[in-house]
């Protein structure tokens, strides 16, 4: 799963390989929305929707949306969307990463196409939605890994010129700058990097919804037991590890001891459904 992160080059080509678009494309309205949306708005909830409105206006694509990729569960989820035609990409839609067009882009496929059936004939999700036009740009974290994607799609063929590609890449960079950069500059502190360890996938998902970049956190890894938590923490070097007390095999307390044997200063938060005085010595 981790090796997929090494295939960011196709996205990098999209971000740097196109020329400046005509000024008519980057009009005053676009720049005003970008400036106010990224620099003045407080959360992703208020930052992203105006950008999707502008992206739809400029591209003419029926649906524009922002996704987040969970590399641990290999699921891509639509977290914000705008739909103006018959095509409907709902917020909350989760797709098996293996079947997504974005994965195929990472593996070397075209990031922009007006003939999805020909370029991606093996995608069941694209076929079920009736996609004809697809455009995508990566939202990339400072370490070079892909956090998510900014996309536009239509059920009709629609040529995408270099100006539109540039705007899509620009907005993806602005969103990444907000998530990973603006907060750091405005607070004077970087995002707190967290690894979540819990044998319940539901509990991990719920905690992940709380530990968001707009609250000052970024989840860099997940684990379903204590042994995996130690492995993930050694790899990711997080600021904090959250540990469920009761996990199969190596439990939270044992995992904490292992973590601190390697890094005595490792910060951790232990969760438990039980109230006991001697849970933590």
C-alpha positions in Angstrom: 0.0 0.0 0.0 2.7 2.5 0.9 4.5 2.0 -2.4 1.6 3.7 -4.2 2.7 7.0 -2.6 5.8 6.8 -4.7 3.7 7.2 -7.9 3.1 11.0 -7.4 5.1 11.9 -10.5 2.0 12.0 -12.9 0.4 14.6 -10.6 3.6 16.5 -10.3 3.7 16.8 -14.0 0.2 18.2 -14.1 1.2 20.8 -11.5 4.3 22.0 -13.2 4.0 21.1 -16.8 1.4 23.6 -18.1 1.9 27.1 -19.0 0.2 30.2 -17.6 -3.4 30.4 -18.7 -4.9 33.4 -20.4 -5.6 36.1 -17.9 -9.3 36.0 -18.8 -9.4 32.6 -17.1 -7.8 33.9 -13.9 -10.2 36.8 -13.6 -10.7 39.1 -10.6 -13.6 36.9 -9.2 -11.4 33.8 -9.2 -8.6 35.5 -7.5 -10.8 37.2 -4.9 -12.4 33.9 -4.0 -9.0 32.2 -3.8 -7.7 35.0 -1.6 -10.6 35.2 0.8 -11.3 31.5 0.9 -7.8 30.5 1.8 -6.5 33.4 3.8 -9.6 34.6 5.7 -12.0 31.7 6.1 -11.7 29.6 9.2 -12.3 25.9 8.3 -12.4 23.6 5.3 -16.2 23.7 5.6 -16.1 27.4 4.6 -13.0 27.4 2.4 -13.7 24.6 -0.1 -17.3 25.2 -1.2 -16.6 28.6 -2.8 -13.6 27.1 -4.6 -15.9 24.3 -6.0 -18.4 27.0 -7.2 -15.6 28.8 -9.1 -14.2 25.5 -10.4 -17.6 24.5 -11.8 -18.0 28.0 -13.3 -14.7 28.0 -15.0 -14.6 24.4 -16.2 -18.3 23.9 -16.9 -18.1 20.3 -15.5 -21.2 19.0 -13.9 -19.7 17.8 -10.6 -16.7 19.2 -8.8 -15.5 17.6 -5.6 -12.7 17.2 -3.1 -11.7 13.7 -1.9 -9.5 12.4 0.9 -7.6 9.1 0.6 -7.4 6.8 3.6 -4.2 4.9 2.8 -4.7 2.5 5.7 -8.2 1.3 4.7 -7.6 2.0 0.9 -10.8 3.9 0.6 -11.3 7.3 -1.2 -14.1 9.4 0.2 -15.8 12.5 -1.2 -15.7 15.1 1.6 -17.1 18.1 -0.4 -19.0 18.2 -3.7 -21.0 20.5 -6.0 -23.4 19.1 -8.5 -25.2 21.3 -11.1 -26.4 18.7 -13.7 -27.9 15.3 -13.8 -24.7 13.7 -12.6 -24.6 13.4 -8.8 -21.4 12.8 -6.8 -22.7 12.9 -3.2 -20.6 14.0 -0.2 -19.8 11.0 1.9 -19.5 8.7 -1.1 -16.7 6.1 -0.4 -15.1 4.1 -3.2 -12.7 1.2 -3.0 -9.3 2.8 -3.9 -8.5 -0.1 -6.2 -11.4 1.0 -8.6 -10.9 4.7 -8.6 -9.8 6.8 -11.5 -7.4 8.8 -9.2 -5.5 5.6 -8.5 -5.2 5.0 -12.2 -3.8 8.5 -12.6 -1.2 7.7 -9.9 -0.2 4.6 -11.8 0.4 6.6 -15.0 -3.0 7.2 -16.6 -4.1 10.6 -18.0 -5.1 13.1 -15.3 -7.4 14.8 -17.8 -9.6 13.0 -20.4 -12.8 13.7 -22.3 -13.1 10.0 -23.1 -13.2 8.0 -19.9 -14.6 4.8 -21.4 -11.7 4.6 -23.8 -8.9 5.6 -21.3 -10.3 3.8 -18.3 -12.4 0.9 -19.6 -11.8 -1.2 -16.4 -13.2 1.2 -13.8 -16.6 -0.1 -12.7 -17.3 3.0 -10.7 -16.8 5.3 -13.7 -18.9 3.0 -15.8 -21.7 3.0 -13.2 -21.7 6.8 -13.0 -21.6 7.2 -16.8 -18.5 9.4 -16.7 -17.2 10.8 -20.0 -15.0 13.7 -18.9 -12.6 13.5 -15.9 -10.0 15.9 -14.6 -8.0 15.6 -11.4 -5.2 17.3 -9.5 -3.5 16.0 -6.3 -3.7 17.7 -2.9 -0.1 17.0 -1.8 1.3 17.2 1.8 4.7 18.8 2.5 6.3 15.4 2.7 5.2 14.7 -0.9 2.5 12.1 -0.1 -1.0 12.5 -1.7 -3.6 13.6 0.9 -6.5 13.7 -1.5 -7.6 14.9 -4.9 -9.6 17.8 -6.4 -11.7 16.5 -9.3 -14.2 17.5 -11.9 -16.4 15.2 -14.0 -19.2 15.2 -16.5 -21.4 12.7 -18.2 -20.8 14.3 -21.5 -17.5 14.7 -23.5 -16.0 18.1 -22.8 -12.5 19.2 -23.9 -10.3 20.5 -21.1 -7.7 23.2 -22.1 -4.5 24.1 -20.4 -6.1 27.1 -18.7 -8.6 24.8 -17.0 -5.8 22.4 -16.0 -3.9 25.3 -14.5 -6.9 26.4 -12.4 -7.5 22.9 -11.2 -3.9 22.6 -10.1 -3.9 26.1 -8.6 -7.0 25.3 -6.4 -5.5 22.0 -5.3 -2.3 23.8 -4.2 -4.4 26.4 -2.4 -6.3 23.7 -0.5 -3.0 21.9 0.4 -1.6 25.2 1.5 -4.5 25.8 3.8 -4.4 22.3 5.3 -0.7 22.1 5.7 0.6 25.6 5.5 -1.8 28.4 6.5 -2.5 27.0 9.9 1.2 26.6 10.6 1.9 30.2 9.7 -1.1 31.7 11.5 -0.5 29.8 14.8 3.3 29.7 14.7 3.1 25.9 15.3 3.0 22.9 12.9 0.1 20.5 12.7 0.2 17.8 15.4 1.0 14.5 13.7 -1.1 11.7 15.2 -1.2 7.9 14.9 -4.5 6.3 15.9 -4.4 2.7 17.3 -7.7 0.9 18.0 -9.0 -2.5 17.1 -12.3 -1.0 16.1 -12.4 0.5 12.6 -15.5 2.5 13.6 -13.6 4.0 16.6 -10.6 4.9 14.4 -12.9 6.6 11.8 -14.7 8.6 14.5 -11.5 9.8 16.1 -10.1 10.7 12.6 -13.1 12.9 12.1 -12.2 14.8 15.2 -8.5 15.1 14.6 -8.7 17.3 11.5 -6.3 19.8 10.1 -8.6 22.7 10.9 -8.4 21.7 14.6 -4.6 21.5 14.3 -4.1 17.8 13.8 -3.2 15.5 10.9 -3.6 11.7 11.1 -0.5 10.2 9.6 -1.2 6.5 10.3 -3.6 4.0 11.8 -3.2 0.6 13.5 -5.6 -2.1 14.6 -3.4 -3.5 17.4 -0.5 -2.5 19.7 2.2 -4.2 17.7 1.1 -2.5 14.5 0.9 0.8 16.4 4.6 0.5 17.3 5.5 -0.3 13.7 3.5 2.6 12.3 4.9 5.0 15.0 8.5 4.0 14.2 7.8 4.6 10.6 5.9 7.9 10.8 7.5 9.4 13.9 4.2 11.1 15.1 3.9 13.7 17.8 1.2 11.8 19.6 -0.1 8.2 19.5 -3.6 7.4 20.6 -3.9 3.9 22.1 -7.0 1.9 22.9 -6.3 0.1 26.2 -7.8 -3.2 25.2 -6.5 -4.5 21.8 -5.8 -8.1 20.7 -2.2 -9.3 21.2 -0.2 -6.3 22.3 -2.6 -4.1 24.3 -2.4 -0.3 24.8 -0.4 -0.4 27.9 2.2 -2.8 26.4 2.3 -0.8 23.3 3.1 2.3 25.3 5.9 0.6 27.1 7.4 -0.5 23.7 7.0 2.9 22.3 8.8 4.6 25.2 11.6 2.0 25.2 12.5 3.3 21.8 11.5 7.0 22.4 11.2 7.9 26.1 9.6 11.2 25.2 6.8 9.7 23.0 3.5 11.4 23.9 0.5 9.1 24.0 -3.2 9.2 25.0 -4.8 6.0 26.2 -8.5 5.4 25.7 -10.6 2.9 27.6 -14.3 2.2 28.1 -13.5 1.1 31.7 -12.9 3.4 34.7 -10.2 1.9 36.8 -7.8 3.7 39.1 -4.8 1.6 38.1 -5.1 1.6 34.3 -2.0 3.7 34.0 0.7 3.6 36.6 
